[in-house]
């Protein structure tokens, strides 16, 4: 998506902050989110990694990149080589 298109889109959106957090994900780790009923916006402050949403191919993340994930997608942020489980992303309940 071009910067001009993104700028026009963001100007027309009504955005309200629902929750905000800063996460540091170490090399070889994955942070998994259960699905949300709202759009999720990720902004990368520093570093690089990838974002997986639903069944889609992973999206590369780098410093200052913004990724917008539609509602109802399970998603994960990962850095480096992470051992993958087969199948779609699933919620992992603490034992």
Secondary structure, 3 states (H helix, E strand, C coil): CCHHHHHHHHHHCCCCCCCCCCCCCCCCCEEEECCCCCCEEEECCCCEEEEEECCCCCEEEECCCEEEECCCCCEEEECCCCCCCCCCCCCCCCC
